Amino acid sequence: MPIPSNIKREHIFQAMLKIKKDGTPTLREAKKWALEYENELYPCKLLISLGNLYANGSELNPNPRNFQTYMAQNYLENLGFKIVHI
């Protein structure tokens, strides 16, 4: 399953706010790459999963069969975000 194309920057910002409020679940933490925004790091796949919650009403399953980390990184870069190696 590809990442839905209607996930926009505004949905990613909403996902960032949710992560700031609720934290990152241990199994969803960034391992090698993260989105950096205002000196904070966010896991790329979690941002996409939560971004889908705001765009389409449900969290996107992070199973690699649905989408992989590199896909999330590319999608976020195409939205104008900075991805960094951690």
C-alpha positions, 0 to 999 in steps of 0.5 A: 500500500503506498502512502496516501497522497492526501497527507499534507504538511499540515497533517504532519504538523498535527502529528508532531503535536501529538508526539510532543503531547503523548510521546513516542512509543518505544517500538516506534522510535527512530533508529537511523533516520528522523525528521528534524524540525525546530531542534526536535527529532521525530520518527518518519514512519510514525509521522506518516502513520499519524499524518494519515490519522488526520488526513483520512481518519485512521492511523496507517499501519506501519507494517513494512508491507504497507510502507517502508522507512525510506518511503516515509523519508522520501515523502516527508522530504517531498513535503519540504521537511529535513531528514537527518541521520541520527 
